[in-house]
Amino acid sequence: MSLEAWRDRELPDATQEGLVIGINWSGPRLVGWSFTPMEVLNRLAAAD
């Protein structure tokens, strides 16, 4: 899946479902970072 498809299709769906996006989750307790879809969109826009 391309970044554009994920950004344009999947992140809006995640927002509607109240999900968070987990980044670099690892280990038995799934330690990492969680962001709302809007936070992810803002970070992607800032990276452009």
NUMIMI-139704 format. One record per residue: chain; residue number from 1; x, y, z of N, C-alpha, C, O in turn. Coordinates in Angstrom, 1 decimal. Layout:
# residues N
<chaine = A, num = NUM, nX = X, nY = Y, nZ = Z, caX = X, caY = Y, caZ = Z, cX = X, cY = Y, cZ = Z, oX = X, oY = Y, oZ = Z> .
...
# end
This chain:
# residues 48
<chaine = A, num = 1, nX = 0.8, nY = -1.2, nZ = 0.0, caX = 0.0, caY = 0.0, caZ = 0.0, cX = 0.9, cY = 1.2, cZ = 0.0, oX = 1.9, oY = 1.3, oZ = 0.7> .
<chaine = A, num = 2, nX = 0.6, nY = 2.2, nZ = -0.8, caX = 1.4, caY = 3.4, caZ = -0.9, cX = 1.1, cY = 4.3, cZ = 0.3, oX = 0.0, oY = 4.2, oZ = 0.9> .
<chaine = A, num = 3, nX = 2.0, nY = 5.2, nZ = 0.6, caX = 1.8, caY = 6.2, caZ = 1.7, cX = 0.5, cY = 7.0, cZ = 1.4, oX = -0.2, oY = 7.3, oZ = 2.3> .
<chaine = A, num = 4, nX = 0.3, nY = 7.4, nZ = 0.1, caX = -0.8, caY = 8.2, caZ = -0.2, cX = -2.1, cY = 7.5, cZ = 0.0, oX = -3.1, oY = 8.1, oZ = 0.6> .
<chaine = A, num = 5, nX = -2.2, nY = 6.2, nZ = -0.3, caX = -3.4, caY = 5.5, caZ = -0.1, cX = -3.7, cY = 5.3, cZ = 1.4, oX = -4.8, oY = 5.5, oZ = 1.9> .
<chaine = A, num = 6, nX = -2.6, nY = 5.0, nZ = 2.2, caX = -2.8, caY = 4.9, caZ = 3.6, cX = -3.2, cY = 6.2, cZ = 4.2, oX = -4.1, oY = 6.2, oZ = 5.1> .
<chaine = A, num = 7, nX = -2.6, nY = 7.3, nZ = 3.8, caX = -2.9, caY = 8.6, caZ = 4.3, cX = -4.4, cY = 9.0, cZ = 4.0, oX = -5.1, oY = 9.5, oZ = 4.8> .
<chaine = A, num = 8, nX = -4.7, nY = 8.8, nZ = 2.7, caX = -6.0, caY = 9.3, caZ = 2.2, cX = -7.2, cY = 8.4, cZ = 2.5, oX = -8.3, oY = 8.9, oZ = 2.6> .
<chaine = A, num = 9, nX = -6.9, nY = 7.1, nZ = 2.7, caX = -8.1, caY = 6.2, caZ = 2.9, cX = -8.1, cY = 5.6, cZ = 4.3, oX = -9.1, oY = 5.6, oZ = 5.0> .
<chaine = A, num = 10, nX = -6.9, nY = 5.1, nZ = 4.8, caX = -6.9, caY = 4.4, caZ = 6.1, cX = -7.0, cY = 5.3, cZ = 7.3, oX = -7.7, oY = 5.0, oZ = 8.2> .
<chaine = A, num = 11, nX = -6.2, nY = 6.4, nZ = 7.3, caX = -6.2, caY = 7.3, caZ = 8.4, cX = -7.6, cY = 7.9, cZ = 8.7, oX = -8.0, oY = 8.0, oZ = 9.8> .
<chaine = A, num = 12, nX = -8.3, nY = 8.4, nZ = 7.7, caX = -9.7, caY = 8.9, caZ = 8.0, cX = -10.6, cY = 7.8, cZ = 8.6, oX = -11.4, oY = 8.1, oZ = 9.5> .
<chaine = A, num = 13, nX = -10.5, nY = 6.6, nZ = 8.1, caX = -11.3, caY = 5.5, caZ = 8.7, cX = -10.9, cY = 5.3, cZ = 10.2, oX = -11.7, oY = 5.0, oZ = 11.0> .
<chaine = A, num = 14, nX = -9.6, nY = 5.3, nZ = 10.4, caX = -9.1, caY = 5.1, caZ = 11.8, cX = -9.6, cY = 6.2, cZ = 12.7, oX = -9.9, oY = 6.0, oZ = 13.9> .
<chaine = A, num = 15, nX = -9.7, nY = 7.5, nZ = 12.2, caX = -10.3, caY = 8.6, caZ = 13.0, cX = -11.7, cY = 8.3, cZ = 13.3, oX = -12.1, oY = 8.5, oZ = 14.5> .
<chaine = A, num = 16, nX = -12.5, nY = 7.9, nZ = 12.3, caX = -13.9, caY = 7.6, caZ = 12.6, cX = -14.1, cY = 6.5, cZ = 13.6, oX = -15.1, oY = 6.5, oZ = 14.3> .
<chaine = A, num = 17, nX = -13.2, nY = 5.5, nZ = 13.6, caX = -13.3, caY = 4.4, caZ = 14.5, cX = -12.7, cY = 4.7, cZ = 15.9, oX = -12.8, oY = 3.8, oZ = 16.8> .
<chaine = A, num = 18, nX = -12.1, nY = 5.8, nZ = 16.1, caX = -11.5, caY = 6.2, caZ = 17.3, cX = -10.2, cY = 5.4, cZ = 17.6, oX = -9.9, oY = 5.3, oZ = 18.8> .
<chaine = A, num = 19, nX = -9.5, nY = 5.0, nZ = 16.6, caX = -8.3, caY = 4.3, caZ = 16.8, cX = -7.1, cY = 5.2, cZ = 16.9, oX = -7.1, oY = 6.4, oZ = 16.5> .
<chaine = A, num = 20, nX = -6.0, nY = 4.7, nZ = 17.5, caX = -4.7, caY = 5.3, caZ = 17.5, cX = -3.7, cY = 4.6, cZ = 16.6, oX = -3.9, oY = 3.4, oZ = 16.3> .
<chaine = A, num = 21, nX = -2.7, nY = 5.2, nZ = 16.2, caX = -1.7, caY = 4.6, caZ = 15.3, cX = -0.5, cY = 4.3, cZ = 16.2, oX = 0.1, oY = 5.2, oZ = 16.8> .
<chaine = A, num = 22, nX = -0.1, nY = 3.1, nZ = 16.3, caX = 1.1, caY = 2.7, caZ = 17.1, cX = 2.3, cY = 2.6, cZ = 16.2, oX = 2.3, oY = 2.0, oZ = 15.2> .
<chaine = A, num = 23, nX = 3.4, nY = 3.3, nZ = 16.7, caX = 4.6, caY = 3.3, caZ = 16.0, cX = 5.7, cY = 2.7, cZ = 16.8, oX = 5.9, oY = 3.1, oZ = 18.0> .
<chaine = A, num = 24, nX = 6.5, nY = 1.8, nZ = 16.2, caX = 7.6, caY = 1.1, caZ = 16.9, cX = 7.2, cY = 0.4, cZ = 18.2, oX = 7.9, oY = 0.4, oZ = 19.2> .
<chaine = A, num = 25, nX = 6.0, nY = -0.2, nZ = 18.2, caX = 5.6, caY = -1.0, caZ = 19.3, cX = 6.4, cY = -2.3, cZ = 19.3, oX = 6.6, oY = -3.0, oZ = 18.3> .
<chaine = A, num = 26, nX = 7.0, nY = -2.6, nZ = 20.5, caX = 7.9, caY = -3.8, caZ = 20.5, cX = 7.9, cY = -4.3, cZ = 22.0, oX = 7.5, oY = -3.7, oZ = 22.9> .
<chaine = A, num = 27, nX = 8.3, nY = -5.6, nZ = 22.1, caX = 8.5, caY = -6.2, caZ = 23.4, cX = 7.2, cY = -6.8, cZ = 23.9, oX = 6.1, oY = -6.6, oZ = 23.3> .
<chaine = A, num = 28, nX = 7.3, nY = -7.5, nZ = 25.0, caX = 6.1, caY = -8.2, caZ = 25.6, cX = 5.0, cY = -7.3, cZ = 26.0, oX = 3.8, oY = -7.7, oZ = 26.1> .
<chaine = A, num = 29, nX = 5.3, nY = -6.1, nZ = 26.3, caX = 4.3, caY = -5.1, caZ = 26.8, cX = 4.0, cY = -4.1, cZ = 25.7, oX = 3.3, oY = -3.0, oZ = 26.0> .
<chaine = A, num = 30, nX = 4.4, nY = -4.3, nZ = 24.5, caX = 4.2, caY = -3.4, caZ = 23.3, cX = 4.5, cY = -1.9, cZ = 23.7, oX = 3.6, oY = -1.1, oZ = 23.6> .
<chaine = A, num = 31, nX = 5.7, nY = -1.7, nZ = 24.0, caX = 6.2, caY = -0.4, caZ = 24.3, cX = 6.5, cY = 0.4, cZ = 23.0, oX = 7.1, oY = -0.2, oZ = 22.2> .
<chaine = A, num = 32, nX = 6.1, nY = 1.6, nZ = 23.0, caX = 6.3, caY = 2.4, caZ = 21.8, cX = 5.5, cY = 3.7, cZ = 21.9, oX = 5.2, oY = 4.2, oZ = 23.0> .
<chaine = A, num = 33, nX = 5.2, nY = 4.3, nZ = 20.7, caX = 4.5, caY = 5.5, caZ = 20.7, cX = 3.1, cY = 5.3, cZ = 20.1, oX = 3.0, oY = 4.5, oZ = 19.2> .
<chaine = A, num = 34, nX = 2.1, nY = 6.1, nZ = 20.6, caX = 0.8, caY = 6.1, caZ = 20.0, cX = 0.4, cY = 7.5, cZ = 19.6, oX = 0.6, oY = 8.4, oZ = 20.4> .
<chaine = A, num = 35, nX = -0.2, nY = 7.6, nZ = 18.4, caX = -0.6, caY = 8.9, caZ = 17.9, cX = -2.0, cY = 8.8, cZ = 17.4, oX = -2.4, oY = 7.8, oZ = 16.9> .
<chaine = A, num = 36, nX = -2.7, nY = 9.9, nZ = 17.5, caX = -4.0, caY = 10.0, caZ = 16.9, cX = -3.8, cY = 10.1, cZ = 15.4, oX = -2.7, oY = 10.5, oZ = 14.9> .
<chaine = A, num = 37, nX = -4.8, nY = 9.7, nZ = 14.5, caX = -4.6, caY = 9.9, caZ = 13.1, cX = -4.3, cY = 11.3, cZ = 12.7, oX = -3.5, oY = 11.5, oZ = 11.8> .
<chaine = A, num = 38, nX = -4.9, nY = 12.3, nZ = 13.4, caX = -4.6, caY = 13.7, caZ = 13.1, cX = -3.2, cY = 14.0, cZ = 13.4, oX = -2.6, oY = 14.8, oZ = 12.6> .
<chaine = A, num = 39, nX = -2.6, nY = 13.5, nZ = 14.5, caX = -1.2, caY = 13.8, caZ = 14.8, cX = -0.3, cY = 13.2, cZ = 13.7, oX = 0.7, oY = 13.8, oZ = 13.3> .
<chaine = A, num = 40, nX = -0.7, nY = 12.0, nZ = 13.2, caX = 0.1, caY = 11.4, caZ = 12.1, cX = 0.0, cY = 12.3, cZ = 10.9, oX = 1.0, oY = 12.5, oZ = 10.2> .
<chaine = A, num = 41, nX = -1.2, nY = 12.7, nZ = 10.5, caX = -1.3, caY = 13.5, caZ = 9.3, cX = -0.5, cY = 14.8, cZ = 9.4, oX = 0.1, oY = 15.3, oZ = 8.5> .
<chaine = A, num = 42, nX = -0.6, nY = 15.4, nZ = 10.6, caX = 0.2, caY = 16.7, caZ = 10.8, cX = 1.7, cY = 16.4, cZ = 10.7, oX = 2.4, oY = 17.2, oZ = 10.1> .
<chaine = A, num = 43, nX = 2.2, nY = 15.3, nZ = 11.2, caX = 3.6, caY = 15.0, caZ = 11.1, cX = 4.0, cY = 14.7, cZ = 9.7, oX = 5.1, oY = 15.1, oZ = 9.3> .
<chaine = A, num = 44, nX = 3.1, nY = 14.0, nZ = 8.9, caX = 3.4, caY = 13.8, caZ = 7.5, cX = 3.5, cY = 15.1, cZ = 6.7, oX = 4.3, oY = 15.2, oZ = 5.9> .
<chaine = A, num = 45, nX = 2.6, nY = 16.0, nZ = 7.0, caX = 2.5, caY = 17.2, caZ = 6.3, cX = 3.8, cY = 18.1, cZ = 6.6, oX = 4.3, oY = 18.7, oZ = 5.8> .
<chaine = A, num = 46, nX = 4.2, nY = 18.0, nZ = 7.9, caX = 5.4, caY = 18.8, caZ = 8.3, cX = 6.7, cY = 18.2, cZ = 7.6, oX = 7.6, oY = 18.9, oZ = 7.4> .
<chaine = A, num = 47, nX = 6.6, nY = 16.9, nZ = 7.3, caX = 7.8, caY = 16.2, caZ = 6.7, cX = 7.9, cY = 16.5, cZ = 5.2, oX = 9.0, oY = 16.3, oZ = 4.6> .
<chaine = A, num = 48, nX = 6.8, nY = 16.9, nZ = 4.6, caX = 6.9, caY = 17.2, caZ = 3.1, cX = 7.7, cY = 18.4, cZ = 2.8, oX = 7.8, oY = 18.8, oZ = 1.6> .
# end
